[in-house]
Amino acid sequence: MSVLVKKLFFIMFICFTGIAVYGDSLFVNPSIYYTRGAYSNGNYTNEGSAYLSLGVTKGLFLTCGYDRLTIFDTNYTYLQKGYVAGLSFSKNQWFMNGYFMHITGKYDAIPFPFTYSDNTNIAGGFIGLDLYPEYIGLGYTRTNFNGIADISLRDHQTADQITAKLLYVFSPFSSVALYPSFVTLEDGRKLLSTELKFHYLRYVQVTEDIYLPIVVHIVAAVGERAYYFDQELLTVSNQNATQKWHWGVTSEVYLFGQYIFQLGFQHSSFTIYDINYYTAGVKANLQF
């Protein structure tokens, strides 16, 4: 890990410690996920990730996360590790967040003794305005990749991403959001895409007196994009290939008002392959 990243996480640790000591109450949101990816070319991936969000007030949250992904190919293995930190703040109708992500990758050829490493740095921010039932926002993300990006042996790539958010709340049980995005890359590509997210809450009766909240998230995107960073989930599609479209469904089951169990599926289509992702996760909403 670079000195910059170590300093970043030291600062996050100090902030978290301060909240834990001086806050009247501490909100803790840990989560873990496992994702299996199946490529149309026969490759597959195993990915594990963990996140921790801490907040002492309704308006301030600090988040850090770790992600470990391995790509398995008949000719190589690729190990990627990601570290992310973010700060979000809201006051009255305004919301703002900033984030930084550092990714390292290591490529090991099979069976030849050839290895190389790459790294990616991502930074950006988002600002939004709550005009209930509407919500609007705009964000910018800068991605800087150093390594072998594609078969042309390009050793550097940058991506500048501008993403808007337009959300409408139909009721306490459903909402829909649109995310137009424009990405320009160092290699000359200019990519435009639009993503749609729909959220629906339903209470399922388990017994005569017990109702189980279930949330369904549906996502679909059309258009082209690469190195796309999700400013809400703090995740990135760290691939140089151009994504053409994708769709997915995720369900969340709430137990005891604190624990959330998640299952999801997503299909992504790129110019050179398709990928199916299968995800399972557990989240908790705790207060001390």
C-alpha positions in Angstrom: 0.0 0.0 0.0 1.3 3.4 -0.9 2.2 6.1 1.7 -0.7 8.2 0.5 -3.2 5.4 1.1 -1.7 4.7 4.6 -2.0 8.3 5.6 -5.6 8.4 4.3 -6.7 5.4 6.4 -4.8 6.8 9.4 -6.9 9.9 9.1 -10.1 7.8 8.8 -9.1 5.9 11.9 -8.6 9.1 13.9 -12.0 10.4 12.8 -13.7 7.1 13.7 -12.0 7.1 17.1 -13.1 10.6 17.8 -16.7 9.8 16.9 -16.7 6.8 19.1 -15.4 8.7 22.1 -17.2 12.0 21.9 -20.5 11.2 20.2 -23.7 10.8 22.3 -24.5 7.8 20.2 -22.7 5.8 17.5 -24.3 4.5 14.3 -22.4 1.5 12.9 -23.2 0.0 9.5 -20.9 -3.0 8.7 -21.5 -5.1 5.6 -19.8 -8.0 3.8 -20.4 -9.3 0.3 -19.3 -12.2 -1.9 -19.6 -12.0 -5.7 -19.0 -14.7 -8.3 -18.4 -13.6 -11.9 -18.8 -15.9 -14.9 -17.3 -14.6 -18.3 -18.6 -15.7 -21.7 -15.0 -16.5 -22.7 -14.7 -19.1 -19.9 -13.0 -16.9 -17.3 -14.4 -16.6 -13.8 -13.9 -14.4 -10.7 -14.2 -14.6 -7.0 -14.6 -11.4 -5.1 -15.0 -10.6 -1.4 -15.6 -7.1 0.0 -16.3 -5.5 3.4 -17.4 -2.0 4.3 -17.9 0.0 7.5 -19.9 3.2 7.8 -19.9 5.2 11.0 -22.0 8.2 11.9 -22.8 10.2 15.0 -25.5 12.5 13.5 -28.0 12.2 10.8 -25.9 14.4 8.6 -22.4 13.0 8.8 -21.1 9.6 7.8 -17.6 8.2 7.2 -17.1 5.0 5.1 -14.2 2.8 4.5 -14.0 -0.5 2.5 -11.8 -3.3 1.3 -12.2 -5.4 -1.8 -10.3 -8.4 -3.0 -11.0 -9.9 -6.5 -9.2 -12.7 -8.4 -9.7 -13.4 -12.1 -9.0 -17.0 -13.2 -7.9 -17.7 -16.8 -6.3 -20.8 -18.3 -3.3 -18.6 -19.1 -3.1 -16.4 -16.1 -4.5 -15.3 -12.7 -5.0 -11.7 -11.8 -5.3 -10.5 -8.2 -6.8 -7.1 -7.5 -7.1 -5.3 -4.1 -9.1 -2.1 -3.6 -9.2 0.3 -0.7 -11.9 3.0 -0.5 -12.7 5.9 1.9 -15.6 8.3 1.7 -17.1 11.2 3.6 -20.7 12.3 3.2 -22.5 15.3 4.8 -26.0 16.6 4.6 -27.6 19.7 6.0 -31.1 21.0 5.3 -31.8 20.1 1.7 -28.2 19.7 0.6 -26.1 16.6 0.4 -22.4 16.3 -0.4 -19.8 13.5 -0.5 -16.2 13.0 -1.4 -14.3 9.8 -2.0 -10.9 8.3 -2.8 -10.1 4.8 -4.0 -6.8 3.0 -4.5 -6.6 -0.3 -6.4 -3.5 -2.5 -7.0 -3.4 -5.4 -9.4 -0.9 -8.3 -10.0 -0.9 -10.5 -13.1 0.7 -13.9 -13.0 1.1 -15.8 -16.3 0.6 -19.6 -16.5 2.9 -21.5 -16.8 5.5 -19.0 -17.7 7.3 -17.0 -14.9 6.0 -13.6 -16.0 4.4 -11.1 -13.7 3.5 -7.4 -13.8 1.6 -5.0 -11.5 -0.7 -2.1 -12.1 -2.5 0.5 -10.0 -5.5 2.7 -10.2 -6.4 5.9 -8.2 -9.9 7.3 -8.2 -11.1 10.5 -6.6 -14.2 12.6 -6.9 -17.3 14.2 -5.3 -21.0 14.6 -5.6 -23.5 17.3 -4.6 -27.2 16.9 -4.4 -30.3 18.9 -3.6 -33.5 17.4 -2.0 -36.6 18.9 -3.4 -39.0 16.2 -2.2 -40.4 14.3 -4.0 -37.7 15.2 -6.5 -34.0 15.0 -5.9 -31.3 16.3 -8.3 -27.5 16.0 -8.1 -24.3 16.2 -10.1 -20.9 14.4 -9.6 -17.4 14.2 -11.0 -14.9 11.3 -10.9 -11.3 11.2 -12.1 -9.7 7.7 -12.7 -6.0 7.3 -13.3 -4.8 3.9 -14.3 -1.2 2.8 -14.7 -0.4 -0.6 -16.2 -1.2 -2.7 -19.3 -4.8 -1.6 -20.1 -5.4 -3.7 -23.2 -3.8 -5.7 -26.0 -2.3 -2.6 -27.5 0.0 -2.5 -24.4 -1.2 1.0 -23.5 0.5 1.6 -20.1 -1.6 4.5 -19.0 -5.3 5.4 -19.1 -7.4 8.2 -17.6 -11.2 8.6 -17.4 -13.2 11.7 -16.6 -16.7 10.9 -15.6 -19.6 13.3 -15.1 -22.8 11.8 -13.7 -26.1 13.5 -12.9 -28.9 12.1 -10.7 -32.6 12.7 -11.2 -34.8 10.9 -8.6 -38.5 10.9 -8.0 -40.2 9.4 -4.9 -43.6 8.0 -5.7 -44.4 7.0 -2.2 -42.6 5.7 1.0 -42.6 2.3 -0.8 -41.2 3.1 -4.3 -38.9 5.5 -6.1 -37.1 5.7 -9.5 -33.8 7.4 -10.3 -32.1 8.2 -13.6 -28.3 8.6 -13.9 -27.1 10.1 -17.2 -23.3 9.8 -17.5 -20.6 11.1 -19.8 -17.1 9.6 -19.8 -14.0 10.8 -21.7 -10.9 8.6 -21.9 -7.3 9.4 -22.7 -7.4 7.0 -25.6 -10.0 9.3 -27.3 -13.2 7.5 -26.5 -16.2 9.6 -25.6 -18.9 7.5 -24.0 -22.5 8.4 -23.1 -24.8 6.1 -21.1 -28.0 6.3 -18.9 -28.7 4.1 -16.0 -32.2 3.6 -14.4 -32.7 2.4 -10.8 -36.1 1.4 -9.4 -36.7 0.6 -5.7 -39.7 -1.1 -4.3 -40.6 -1.9 -0.7 -43.1 -4.6 0.2 -44.2 -6.1 3.5 -44.8 -9.8 3.4 -46.9 -11.4 6.1 -45.1 -14.2 7.8 -47.5 -14.9 10.7 -50.6 -13.2 11.9 -48.6 -10.6 13.7 -45.3 -10.5 11.9 -44.6 -8.7 8.6 -41.2 -9.0 6.8 -39.9 -6.0 4.9 -38.5 -6.9 1.5 -36.9 -4.3 -0.8 -36.4 -5.1 -4.5 -33.8 -3.0 -6.5 -33.9 -3.1 -10.3 -31.2 -1.5 -12.4 -30.7 -1.2 -16.2 -28.3 0.8 -18.2 -27.9 1.5 -21.9 -25.2 3.3 -23.8 -21.4 3.0 -23.6 -19.1 3.5 -20.6 -15.8 2.4 -19.2 -14.2 2.6 -15.7 -17.6 3.5 -14.4 -17.7 4.6 -10.8 -20.9 4.3 -8.7 -20.8 7.4 -6.5 -23.4 6.0 -4.1 -22.1 2.4 -3.7 -18.4 3.5 -3.9 -17.7 0.7 -6.4 -16.0 0.7 -9.8 -16.2 -1.4 -13.0 -12.4 -1.3 -13.3 -12.2 -2.5 -16.9 -10.8 -0.9 -20.0 -13.3 -2.6 -22.3 -16.4 -0.6 -23.3 -19.6 -1.7 -21.6 -22.6 -1.6 -23.9 -25.4 -2.3 -21.5 -26.3 -4.1 -18.3 -29.2 -5.0 -16.1 -29.6 -6.5 -12.6 -32.0 -7.4 -9.8 -31.3 -7.3 -6.1 -33.5 -8.3 -3.2 -33.0 -7.3 0.5 -34.8 -9.0 3.4 -34.9 -7.1 6.7 -34.8 -9.1 10.0 -35.4 -7.6 13.4 -35.1 -4.1 12.0 -31.3 -4.3 12.1 -30.0 -7.0 9.8 -30.3 -7.1 6.0 -29.7 -10.2 3.9 -29.0 -9.5 0.2 -29.1 -11.6 -3.0 -28.4 -10.2 -6.4 -27.8 -11.0 -10.1 -26.4 -8.7 -12.8 -25.6 -9.2 -16.4 -23.1 -6.9 -18.1 -22.3 -6.8 -21.8 -19.0 -5.5 -23.1 -17.5 -5.2 -26.6 -15.4 -8.3 -26.1 -17.3 -10.5 -23.6 -20.4 -10.8 -21.4 -20.3 -11.3 -17.6 -22.9 -12.7 -15.2 -22.5 -11.6 -11.5 -24.0 -13.4 -8.6 -23.9 -11.6 -5.2 -24.8 -12.4 -1.6 -24.3 -10.1 1.3 -25.2 -9.2 4.9 -25.6 -5.7 6.3 -26.4 -4.4 9.8 -27.8 -1.2 11.1 -26.5 -0.8 14.7 -26.7 2.0 17.3 -24.7 2.3 20.5 
